[in-house]
Amino acid sequence: MGKGFLSYAAAAVLQAVGSGYQYGFDIIDITGLPGGTVYPALRRLEGSGYVTSKWEKHSIAQAEQRPPRKYYEMTRAGHEALADAVKRYRLLEQTLLDKKRDQKPSRA
Amino acid sequence: MPVFSLRKQFFTRPHLWLINVIGVIVPRRLRADWRQEWEAELRHRERLLAEWDRLDRRNKLELLRRSASAFWDALWLQSERWEDEMIQDLRFGVRMLLKHKGFTAIAALTLALGIGANTAIFSVVNSVLLNPLPFEQADRLVMVWDDNAELDRRHEGPSPGNYQDLRNPPGIFASSAAWYVTARTLTGEQDAEQVQCALVTPDFFTTLRAQAASGSVFSAAQTEGVAVTLATQYASGDRLVVISDALWRRRLGASPDAVGATLTINGTDWRVQGIMPPQFAMPDRDVDLWMPWDLSRTYGTHSAVGLPRSNRFLKIVARLQPDQTPEQTQERLTAFSANLAERHPKENKGWRLRLTPLLEERVGKTRQLLLLLLAAVAAALLIACANVAGLWLARAAARQREAAVRAALGATRARLLRQWLTESLLLAILGGAAGLALARYGLTALFALAPAGVPRLDEVAIDRRVLLFTLALTALTGLFTGLFPAWRNARTELATKLKEGGEKGATPGASQRFRQALVVAQIALAMVLLVGAGLLTRSFARLIAVEPGFDTSNLLTLHISLNGPSYRRAETTLYYQRLLERLRALPGVVAAGAVSVLPMGVDTDFERPYWRAGEPEPSAAADKVALRMATPEYLPALGIPLLAGRNFTAQDRAETPAVILVSESFARKVWPGESAVGKQLMLDYTRGKYAYEVVGVTRDIRYYGLKSKPQPEVFIPHAQTPFLPMNVVVRTAADPLQLTGAARQVARELDATQPVSKVNTMELLIQRSIAPDRFALALLGLLALLALLIANVGIYSALSYTVAARTHEIGVRMALGATSRDMLRLALGQGMRLALMGIALGLLSACALTRLMQPLLFGVSATDPLTLSVGALSLAIVAWLACYLPARRATKVDPLVALRHE
């Protein structure tokens, strides 16, 4: 995976990870993008080294009686790439994140 | 995940089940991880909503939609497959194929020939036999025929009177129509041209549910009261005509304003009402005009008793009632025939109406030829497969060591099997792709070779069904060629293989036996094809050796269909007399005559009832004889000898007593043991029932082509019964085609409005009549040669391999005193044993299979002993050669070298 331009969707996903939304489903809710877009974007970002992932401990998941989650975290390279992308998609923050943050995760 | 829990999951949590299913295409390395992540995602969703069982339908669908989006995620991961085992196998397979270029090229070419031939023939079968005719619900269309078993007359068209009854309610068919094809002449600014015209009853287009490309077809209401009668050129009401796409382009320059334009047909003006689309070819592709035809008016003027019931000539197409099967309709038709025979016993006793699917009627005899070819190419592909399987087996033996090393390094048996199958499938795909390309070009060649009579050839194309066929064939080929070698290779015990050290030892018994079986199968299949081709060769040789009964060389034939109001009886006679005189005056012309029906099955014939004068008239169902109008010069021009009596002369005129000539078989049949000359024969023809004096007897000729026996015939002087359409035959001193221009010029000078058509030589006509046989022979012959070649390469390589594998053994034997002669005998004997087994097996199968070819054969039995023995002998000789070369290598083995080989 090359370190070229981030697509709009990938940038949105990266932005979401950077803002502390760490699981796939949180990112889906916050970006409003479908799962079929978010997960491939996460894989691409991970392939480019912009995010890293790790599975949460089994014990935690078991305690909460749910399957273990996979956490994504932004890397330093991810921060730089996001800064680049935000420059390019100047409207990203207002139009996407602000709007979404006001909304309840309705698609749940 | 175990199967039972998966199944349970499908009912309890379908969204999770879907994730598991989609997960199958995720590369194995990532699969568990991937499934877990998506499961977490979906369980999270589910928890946010409610337990699955308590969800409403909308939310359930929402969850399913979410799980389905995992598919895109899974697809995205496909690029990660590069490191998967399958890709490894593929890469390795490609590398192996590239490394052994010679093997790859030979094996792929063998398969390409087999797959290509199958694709080409199947695409023809697909278009001609499988694709429906281009009509709406074409499978509901049938044709109706009249059969009489007692009189041995089959497949005749129903008579107008019977057809009219058939149309009466209650309708046996949803709708039906009749047609009759006749010739019409177009005149106008361009040269006069004769075209085929179908006179069609009003329901013709509605029965077929055919629409015009522009303008419209006739509707029943529109054509009511419009009539074109058969005998004359009379028409009442609006003169409307529907034309073919071809005529529209040829005659009207594809003009957009053609609808409503006027065409001069047989001297009167007709308005073009519609133009049919190019694919409309009913009754066949030669028809350019469709004219409305009113059956009752055709006969209404001169028949008090209604339409005639014994003239069986109509072609009927019908659409089945929506709720009726063909069988049910046939039952009703049979009952109807019985009723007809009861009401009109004189005309209908013993006759029975029968329906056949329209498709079958259109395809006709081509079906047998195509199925034969399909069987032949399938056999060729089997040979190719067996051959390639043999090659793989040899490779497998050579690569035992590789397999052993892989196994030692931890490859499972399944993995080894898959590796091999990947390679053989790759090779098959290579062969399939090349085969597809071969088929494309092969089809072009096939069309060039194909006789003119093959119907629907213009519809042949490599469509999706053909592509699927080729794909399936390729996959099967890959499996068939690779499976046994792969299985062999994966099965052998690791220790043995490593110890044996590759190909030095003798091959394992089972593998050897399988190779031998493959060789036997190839030889047997080649034998069947060879016998098939041999039978067609013999049949064809018989066919061209048939004596047609007259001298066929240097004969030019041309057709003239006189028309127009100016040609009545006397004018017609005069026209042909003048035409023949002028033709005879041309330099290089030896003789010229004219006849109403040319030999070699070119024209449609007509037959009339006859009986000896003084005897009572027989029933309508009695024998009929074919009538021909001829000028006095016709028999000498064709070289038909007179056996008794005299020929027609210029003195046989309209006002002199009616005379006829009869053929020898007719004379024998009617006056057995007596001389026919001087006898009176009653004929029911244009003069009514009338006595004709036999003045001469002609030798029989094969009027209906080389395949059929001479039929009884009666000749009537053209001057006494003038006939408008005639065939002129011109015997020339040199190449008859050189006279074409001059002959056309003579006709144009005489009357430029009368077109000359169908200019041919008699030899061309004969060639054309045997073209389908030539076509079948050429294709099957080619296939048989190919099969012979491939099968012998198979036996050659199998024996070469055995000799190479047994070098050590041969060395030991020779060291112990065996001579090189013994070795030759040993190797040759082994190869020839297989060949002879194959030949025997092939002969047995040939006897069983070629029986299906009988309808395509002429004068040869399907189990012709000569063909069988010559085929077996030639195959044995070629197989001996294929064995001899590797066997000789066995004699060249130097014992010292062979033993050191160890």
HADDOCK unambig.tbl for C-alpha pairs under 7 A between the chains (distance, minus, plus):
assign (segid A and resid 24 and name CA) (segid B and resid 41 and name CA) 6.78 0.50 0.50
assign (segid A and resid 25 and name CA) (segid B and resid 41 and name CA) 5.63 0.50 0.50
assign (segid A and resid 35 and name CA) (segid B and resid 66 and name CA) 6.68 0.50 0.50
assign (segid A and resid 35 and name CA) (segid B and resid 69 and name CA) 5.90 0.50 0.50
assign (segid A and resid 35 and name CA) (segid B and resid 70 and name CA) 6.80 0.50 0.50
assign (segid A and resid 36 and name CA) (segid B and resid 69 and name CA) 4.43 0.50 0.50
assign (segid A and resid 36 and name CA) (segid B and resid 70 and name CA) 5.53 0.50 0.50
assign (segid A and resid 36 and name CA) (segid B and resid 72 and name CA) 5.20 0.50 0.50
assign (segid A and resid 36 and name CA) (segid B and resid 73 and name CA) 5.43 0.50 0.50
assign (segid A and resid 39 and name CA) (segid B and resid 73 and name CA) 6.11 0.50 0.50
assign (segid A and resid 40 and name CA) (segid B and resid 73 and name CA) 5.18 0.50 0.50
assign (segid A and resid 40 and name CA) (segid B and resid 76 and name CA) 6.34 0.50 0.50
assign (segid A and resid 67 and name CA) (segid B and resid 40 and name CA) 5.31 0.50 0.50
assign (segid A and resid 68 and name CA) (segid B and resid 40 and name CA) 6.58 0.50 0.50
assign (segid A and resid 69 and name CA) (segid B and resid 37 and name CA) 6.68 0.50 0.50
assign (segid A and resid 69 and name CA) (segid B and resid 40 and name CA) 6.07 0.50 0.50
assign (segid A and resid 70 and name CA) (segid B and resid 37 and name CA) 6.42 0.50 0.50
assign (segid A and resid 108 and name CA) (segid B and resid 45 and name CA) 6.06 0.50 0.50
assign (segid A and resid 108 and name CA) (segid B and resid 48 and name CA) 6.31 0.50 0.50
assign (segid A and resid 108 and name CA) (segid B and resid 49 and name CA) 6.96 0.50 0.50
